[in-house]
Amino acid sequence: MNSILWTRKAVKQLLRLHSAHQVQIRDAVTLLGDMPDTGNVKALSGHTYAYRLRVGNYRILFDWDGAIRVVSIQEVKKRDERTY
């Protein structure tokens, strides 16, 4: 089981969203505790963050350190042409 850490920036971004979206995102992020056996996760190449989780129109950008088993949520963004 991985620990999930939220950055201050990611928490602020999450709190700006509608409450229904917040619940969906928090539920999906909870499943990251089982990393790497998680759906809708894609490794990113040439990006600041290593992975993204897709939740509807939102993308959760995060880093995962498999050695210490920590998932660090960096950003929560609505998908658009500038998301990546």
N, C-alpha and C positions, 0 to 999 in steps of 0.2 A: 504494500500500500504506500502510495506517495503522499507527501505533505503538499498542501496547496497554499501558496503565498500570493497575496494580492498586493500589487504596488499601489501607492497612494493615487497615482494617475489613473489606474484602471478602476479603482473604487469610485473616483469622481465621475468618470465616464459612465460607469454602470448606474450610478444614482441619478444621472440626468435622463435616463430612459424611462419609458412608461413602465409601470409596475408589472404588467403582464410579461413584458420582455425581460425584465429583471429576473423574474422567477424562472423563466425558460433558460436564461443564461446561467444562473446559479446552479440549476439542476444539471445542465450539461457539463459545467466545470467540475461539479462533484464527481462525475464519472471519470474525470482525468486522474483520479486517485488510482485507477487501474492501468495507467499508462504502461506499456505501449499498446495494450489490447483495447483500444478505444476507437469508435467509428467517427467519421467526419474530421479526422485529423490528417493534416498533410504537412510533410516536411517542406520548408521553404529554402530555396537556394538564392544566394545573393541578397538576402534581406537581413535587417537588424536582428530580428527574432527568428528562432529556429523552426517554430511550428505555428500552425493556425488551426483553430477549431471553428467549424462552420455551424452556426445556429440560426437558421432562417436567413434573413438579410443581414445578420450581424456576424462579425469575425472577431474571435478572441485570439490575440497574438500572445504567444508565450514561449518560454524556454523550459527545457526539461533536462535535468541532470540525473541520468539513470544511475550513476554511482552512489549519490547520496539520496536519491529518490525524492527529489523536490521538483514540483511544478511551480513555476513563477509566472503568474498572470501579469503581463505587461500593459496591454491595451485592449479596450473593447470599442470597436468601431462599426458603424453601419457601412455596409459594402457599397462602394461607388467606384468610379474610375481611378481614384487616388488612394484606395485602401492599401495596396501593396507597394 
